[in-house]
Amino acid sequence: RDDPLDALSAREREVLALMAEGRSNAGIARRLWVTEGTVEKHVRSILTKLGLSETDDDHRRVLAVLTFLDSR
């Protein structure tokens, strides 16, 4: 089966795993020793690569985490 996470870089997978732990961007930044801006760029890239468009009805971050958990 095709894994949607195959499109993500190793760092993006790290960020997504920390998102799945419930960490905020600030928490992820501290954990990975990067800036919050860098985390925001990774999150945007993750959402784009997973094809999660911005809508009023969905929380894309939650959908990304669900995709992560489903692929495990």
Secondary structure, DSSP 4 states (H G I P E B T S, - for coil): ---GGGGS-HHHHHHHHHHHTT--HHHHHHHHT--HHHHHHHHHHHHHHTT----SS--HHHHHHHHHHHT-
